[in-house]
Amino acid sequence: MAGAFKAYDIRGIYNKDFNKDTVYKIGYFLVSLLKTDHVLVGRDVRLSSDEIYEALTKGITDAGADVWNLGLCTTPMVYYATRHYKADASVQITASHNPPEYNGLKISRTDALPVGGDSGLKDLERMVNDDVITPSEKKGKILDYTSFKTIYTDYQRSYVPDLSGLKITIDTSNGMSNVVIKDILSDYENNITYLNDTLDGSFPAHEPNPLEVKNCQQLMDAVKAEKSDVGVIYDGDADRVMFTDEKGCFIQPDYITALIGYYYSRKGRTGAALVDIRTSKSTSEYLSSLGFDVTTWKVGHAYAKLKIREIKGIFGGELAGHYYFQDFGNCDSGILASLIVLSVVAELKKEGKTLSDFMKTIVRYANSGEVNFRLDAKDEAIGALCDRFITNDKPVCVMDFDGKRIEFPTWWFNVRKSNTEPYLRIVCEAQDDVLLKQRMDEIGGIINRFK
């Protein structure tokens, strides 16, 4: 039962793709993989998280290492604690934005660097499948680190701007942001309407995936009803965040990357910035106009955290709503991103401007968002797209990593395979809606031949 090992983390349906025996082995072998005598462990509120915690910590302690228990926490709290305590290994038990029956483990090593498929996860999978367990005669201990919540809350509060003039609606998705968000924003509780603000691992209101606009409908309606200036929605483990404007309109997350660039440029900080291969030219061109040197890279936190370090990026953003910050150890934090966005919205309001006004200054092109095509013959479909648009046409740029991004003077598209599902993912952008529809129809027609 090791089908839960993915490119970025370990994740799947609990007791189908993996179970407590798998988790025990993961805990046991993680100690030797990362050559450590301790593992920092946090967990989300999913119904299976306590059982996974028990199995994981038994594996760790049977290997002779100590468990530093953070308790219930967001994933970014684990990243920050890994650096704060100089831990050599950490695990967050979470399935992030997936439905309630899912769970998983996000593993980091020293300095909160991710352990992904290319940086240890494949080795761990092999050990779990093949190696023999010999419990240590000297068992490790479980130590209480739950007081870290106060340290983390105080750190995040240092980013809270003056929100006295704003009305804000926040949907916590019954997820882990509930652990800290009200403490962080306690000075402005009268300015904020909270939705789904109880911890509930069954996620009764909606799936904790705000990238699906249907899961944002309650927030969108509430923003309009409350006449709020902005809507905020976190995913299940609070490493991602999305927004609506004051009209309740969902804002495509890669456009928020541009807004974060505006925030840093106003503070006199420009330099390197990171975007993923699906990112709109509206965003990259806007960042360039502010003086940022924009690097485009692969999708996924396991790749982004390494690349942002390499380029010494001030910040980075992904279409999925992950935002990375040099000031946060080059890791992603949904709550920190939201505090930056709220700061900009507060500044705009003082100038008599709305968030929708600001977004109009950024968005210049017609964009499809990410569109999924279900099929098994993914490689054949990509080959046909390449024949049509690379062999027969003359693109101005081809990015040959994480699928293909093929650019022409008036439009571009990215095609990527899902690592875990029978999907091809397409993002297409053009100079206007008419050209976008033409190109999407053509791309869809080619892909559909392979269904």
C-alpha positions in Angstrom: 0.0 0.0 0.0 2.4 2.7 -1.1 0.3 4.2 -3.9 0.2 7.5 -2.0 3.8 8.6 -2.8 3.5 11.6 -5.2 5.9 14.1 -6.8 5.6 16.7 -4.0 4.4 14.7 -0.9 2.6 11.6 0.3 -1.2 11.8 -0.2 -4.2 9.6 -1.0 -7.4 8.2 0.3 -6.7 6.8 3.8 -7.0 3.1 4.2 -7.1 2.7 0.4 -3.9 4.3 -1.0 -2.1 4.0 2.3 -2.8 3.0 5.9 -1.4 3.1 9.4 1.1 0.4 8.6 2.5 2.4 5.8 2.7 5.5 8.0 4.5 3.5 10.8 7.2 2.5 8.2 7.4 6.1 6.9 8.1 7.3 10.5 10.6 4.6 11.1 12.6 5.0 7.9 12.4 8.8 7.8 14.8 8.9 10.7 17.6 7.2 8.8 16.8 8.9 5.5 17.3 12.4 7.0 20.0 11.2 9.5 18.2 12.8 12.5 17.5 12.1 16.2 14.3 14.2 16.1 11.2 14.8 13.9 9.0 17.9 14.4 5.3 16.8 13.8 2.2 18.8 13.2 -1.3 17.7 12.1 -4.5 19.0 10.6 -8.0 18.3 11.9 -9.0 15.5 9.4 -10.8 12.6 10.9 -7.9 10.2 10.3 -5.1 12.6 11.4 -5.0 11.4 15.0 -4.6 7.7 14.0 -1.9 8.7 11.5 -0.2 10.7 14.2 -0.1 7.7 16.5 1.3 5.4 13.8 3.9 8.0 12.6 5.2 8.8 16.1 5.4 5.1 17.0 7.6 4.6 13.9 9.8 7.6 14.7 10.3 6.6 18.4 10.9 2.9 17.5 13.7 4.2 15.3 15.2 5.8 18.4 14.4 9.5 17.6 12.3 12.0 19.5 9.1 13.5 18.3 8.6 17.3 18.8 4.9 17.5 18.9 3.4 20.8 17.5 -0.2 19.5 17.8 -2.9 21.0 15.6 -1.4 23.5 13.2 -1.3 24.9 9.7 1.3 23.6 7.3 3.2 27.0 7.2 3.4 26.8 11.0 5.4 23.5 10.5 7.7 25.2 8.0 8.3 28.2 10.3 8.9 25.9 13.3 11.3 23.8 11.4 13.5 26.9 10.9 12.8 28.4 14.3 13.9 25.3 16.2 16.6 24.4 13.6 14.9 21.0 13.2 16.5 18.5 10.8 13.2 16.9 9.9 9.5 17.7 10.1 6.2 16.3 9.0 2.8 17.9 8.6 -0.1 15.4 8.5 -2.5 16.8 6.0 -4.1 16.3 2.6 -4.3 20.1 2.1 -7.3 20.9 -0.1 -8.4 17.4 -0.8 -11.8 16.0 0.2 -12.3 14.6 3.8 -11.5 10.9 3.0 -7.9 11.9 1.9 -4.9 12.4 4.1 -1.2 12.6 3.7 2.2 13.8 4.9 4.3 16.8 3.8 7.9 16.2 4.7 10.7 18.8 5.1 14.3 18.6 6.1 16.8 21.2 7.5 15.9 24.8 6.8 12.4 23.6 5.8 13.6 22.4 2.4 11.0 20.1 0.9 11.5 16.3 0.6 10.0 15.6 -2.8 10.3 12.9 -5.4 13.7 14.1 -6.6 15.0 15.0 -3.1 14.4 11.9 -1.0 10.8 10.8 -1.4 11.6 8.1 -3.9 14.3 6.7 -1.6 11.8 6.7 1.3 9.2 4.8 -0.8 11.8 2.2 -1.7 12.7 1.8 2.0 9.1 1.5 3.0 8.5 -1.2 0.3 11.8 -3.2 0.7 13.7 -2.6 3.9 13.5 -4.5 7.2 12.5 -2.8 10.4 14.5 -3.5 13.6 13.1 -1.4 16.4 15.7 0.4 18.5 16.4 -0.8 22.0 16.3 2.8 23.2 13.0 4.4 22.2 12.6 8.0 21.5 10.4 10.4 23.5 7.4 12.6 22.6 8.1 16.2 23.6 5.5 18.9 23.8 6.1 21.9 21.5 2.5 23.2 21.3 3.5 26.5 22.9 5.0 27.4 19.6 1.6 28.7 18.5 2.2 31.9 20.5 5.6 32.5 18.9 4.0 32.0 15.4 1.0 34.2 16.1 3.2 37.0 17.3 5.3 36.7 14.2 2.3 36.9 11.9 0.8 39.8 13.9 3.9 41.9 12.9 2.6 41.9 9.3 -1.0 43.1 10.2 -1.6 46.5 8.7 -4.1 49.1 9.8 -7.4 47.6 8.8 -9.7 50.0 10.7 -11.2 51.3 7.4 -12.0 48.0 5.9 -14.8 45.5 5.9 -13.5 42.0 5.4 -15.1 38.6 4.9 -13.0 35.5 5.6 -13.9 31.9 4.9 -11.6 29.5 6.8 -13.2 26.4 5.1 -13.4 24.7 8.6 -9.7 24.2 8.2 -6.4 24.9 10.0 -6.4 28.7 9.6 -8.9 28.6 12.4 -6.0 27.7 14.8 -4.5 31.2 14.5 -6.3 33.7 12.3 -8.6 35.2 14.9 -5.6 35.7 17.3 -3.6 37.3 14.5 -6.5 39.7 13.5 -7.9 40.2 17.0 -7.5 44.0 16.9 -9.9 44.1 14.1 -12.6 41.5 15.0 -15.3 44.1 14.5 -14.2 44.6 10.9 -14.4 41.0 10.0 -17.1 38.5 9.2 -15.9 34.9 9.5 -17.5 32.0 7.6 -17.0 28.3 8.5 -14.8 29.3 11.5 -14.8 26.0 13.4 -12.4 23.2 13.1 -14.2 20.3 11.4 -12.3 17.6 9.5 -15.5 16.6 7.6 -15.6 20.0 5.9 -19.4 20.3 6.1 -19.7 23.6 4.2 -17.6 22.8 1.1 -14.5 21.0 0.1 -11.4 23.0 1.4 -10.2 23.7 -2.2 -10.8 27.4 -3.0 -9.3 27.0 -6.5 -12.6 25.5 -7.5 -14.8 28.5 -7.7 -17.9 26.6 -6.6 -16.3 26.3 -3.2 -16.0 30.1 -3.0 -19.7 30.7 -3.7 -20.6 31.2 0.0 -17.8 33.7 0.3 -18.8 35.5 -2.9 -22.4 35.8 -1.7 -21.3 37.0 1.7 -19.0 39.7 0.4 -21.9 41.2 -1.6 -24.3 40.9 1.2 -21.9 42.4 3.8 -20.7 45.0 1.3 -17.1 44.0 2.2 -14.1 45.5 0.5 -12.5 42.0 0.0 -13.1 38.3 0.5 -10.5 35.9 1.7 -10.6 32.1 1.6 -8.0 29.6 2.9 -7.6 26.0 1.9 -7.6 23.1 4.4 -4.1 23.5 5.7 -3.8 27.3 5.1 -0.7 27.1 2.8 -2.9 28.5 0.0 -5.3 31.5 -0.2 -7.6 33.0 -2.7 -9.5 36.3 -2.9 -12.6 38.0 -4.3 -13.0 41.7 -5.0 -15.6 43.9 -3.4 -18.1 42.8 -6.1 -17.7 39.2 -5.0 -15.8 38.3 -8.1 -13.2 35.5 -7.8 -9.7 36.8 -8.6 -7.5 34.4 -10.6 -4.6 33.6 -8.2 -1.7 34.4 -10.5 -3.0 37.9 -10.7 -2.5 38.2 -7.0 1.2 37.6 -7.6 1.2 40.9 -9.4 -0.4 42.6 -6.5 2.2 41.2 -4.1 4.8 42.7 -6.4 3.1 46.0 -6.1 3.3 45.7 -2.3 7.0 45.1 -2.3 7.8 47.8 -4.9 6.0 50.3 -2.7 8.4 49.4 0.0 11.4 49.9 -2.3 12.1 46.2 -2.7 12.6 44.9 -6.2 14.7 42.1 -7.5 14.0 38.5 -8.5 10.5 37.1 -8.5 9.2 33.6 -9.3 6.2 32.5 -11.2 5.0 29.1 -12.5 4.8 28.0 -16.1 1.0 28.6 -16.1 1.2 32.2 -15.1 -0.5 34.9 -17.1 1.6 37.4 -19.1 -0.5 40.1 -17.5 1.3 39.2 -14.2 4.8 38.7 -15.6 4.6 41.9 -17.7 3.3 43.9 -14.8 6.0 42.7 -12.5 8.7 43.5 -15.1 7.2 47.0 -15.4 7.8 47.4 -11.6 11.5 46.4 -12.0 11.3 42.7 -11.0 13.4 40.1 -12.8 10.8 37.4 -13.4 11.8 33.7 -13.5 9.3 31.1 -14.8 9.6 27.6 -13.3 7.9 24.3 -12.6 4.6 23.9 -10.7 4.7 22.7 -7.1 6.1 23.7 -3.8 8.9 21.1 -3.9 10.3 22.8 -7.0 9.4 26.4 -6.1 11.1 26.4 -2.7 14.4 25.3 -4.3 14.2 27.7 -7.2 13.3 30.8 -5.2 16.4 30.2 -3.0 18.5 29.7 -6.2 17.4 33.1 -7.7 17.3 34.8 -4.3 13.7 35.8 -5.1 11.9 38.2 -2.9 8.6 36.4 -3.4 6.9 34.0 -5.8 3.4 32.9 -6.7 1.6 30.0 -8.4 -1.7 29.7 -10.2 -2.9 27.3 -7.5 -2.7 30.1 -4.8 0.7 29.2 -3.2 2.7 32.4 -2.4 6.3 32.1 -1.4 8.3 34.7 0.6 12.0 35.3 1.2 10.9 36.7 4.6 9.2 33.4 5.4 12.2 31.2 4.8 11.3 30.9 1.1 8.2 28.9 2.1 4.6 29.4 1.3 2.0 30.9 3.7 -1.6 31.6 2.9 -2.0 33.8 5.9 1.0 35.9 5.3 -0.1 36.4 1.7 -3.5 37.5 2.9 -2.0 40.1 5.2 -0.1 41.6 2.3 -3.2 41.7 0.2 -5.2 43.3 3.0 -2.5 45.9 3.4 -2.8 46.8 -0.3 -6.6 46.9 -0.2 -6.5 49.2 2.9 -4.0 51.5 1.1 -6.2 51.6 -2.0 -9.3 52.4 0.0 -7.6 55.4 1.5 -6.9 56.6 -2.1 -10.6 56.1 -3.0 -9.9 53.0 -5.1 -11.3 49.5 -5.0 -9.7 46.1 -5.4 -11.5 45.6 -8.7 -10.2 49.0 -9.9 -6.6 47.8 -9.1 -7.0 44.5 -10.9 -8.1 46.3 -14.1 -4.7 47.9 -14.2 -3.0 44.4 -14.2 -5.2 42.2 -16.4 -4.5 42.8 -20.1 -5.3 39.5 -21.8 -8.1 37.0 -22.1 -7.2 33.9 -20.0 -8.8 30.4 -19.9 -7.7 29.5 -16.4 -6.7 25.9 -16.0 -8.9 23.5 -18.0 -8.8 19.7 -17.5 -9.2 17.2 -20.2 -9.8 13.6 -19.0 -7.9 11.0 -21.1 -5.4 8.2 -20.7 -3.4 8.8 -23.9 -1.8 11.9 -22.5 1.6 11.6 -24.1 0.1 11.0 -27.5 -2.1 14.1 -27.2 0.9 16.2 -26.2 2.8 14.9 -29.2 0.0 15.9 -31.5 -0.2 19.4 -30.0 3.6 19.7 -30.4 3.3 18.6 -34.1 0.6 21.2 -34.7 2.0 24.2 -32.9 5.8 23.6 -32.9 6.6 21.6 -36.0 4.1 23.4 -38.3 4.1 26.9 -36.8 6.9 29.2 -35.7 6.5 29.9 -31.9 8.6 32.7 -30.5 9.3 30.7 -27.3 9.0 27.1 -26.2 9.5 26.3 -22.5 10.3 22.6 -22.3 9.8 21.8 -18.6 6.7 20.8 -16.7 4.9 20.0 -20.0 5.3 22.6 -22.7 4.5 26.3 -22.8 4.4 27.4 -26.4 4.2 31.1 -27.1 3.3 33.1 -30.2 3.1 36.9 -30.6 -0.6 37.1 -29.8 -1.3 34.0 -27.7 0.3 31.1 -25.8 -0.7 27.9 -24.1 0.7 25.4 -21.5 -0.1 21.7 -21.5 0.8 19.6 -18.5 0.1 16.0 -17.4 -1.4 15.4 -14.0 1.0 13.2 -12.0 -1.8 11.5 -10.2 -4.9 11.5 -12.4 -5.8 10.8 -16.1 -5.9 14.5 -17.0 -4.2 16.9 -19.3 -4.2 20.4 -17.9 -4.4 23.3 -20.3 -4.0 27.0 -19.7 -4.4 29.3 -22.7 -4.2 33.1 -23.1 -4.7 35.4 -26.0 -5.0 39.1 -26.8 -8.8 39.0 -26.9 -11.7 36.7 -26.2 -12.3 35.8 -29.9 -8.8 34.5 -30.4 -8.9 32.7 -27.1 -12.0 30.8 -28.1 -10.5 29.9 -31.5 -7.3 28.5 -30.0 -9.1 26.7 -27.2 -11.5 25.1 -29.7 -8.5 23.9 -31.8 -6.5 22.6 -28.8 -9.6 20.8 -27.5 -10.3 19.3 -30.9 -6.8 17.8 -31.0 -6.9 16.5 -27.5 -10.4 15.0 -27.9 -9.1 12.8 -30.8 -7.3 10.7 -28.1 -10.2 10.1 -25.8 
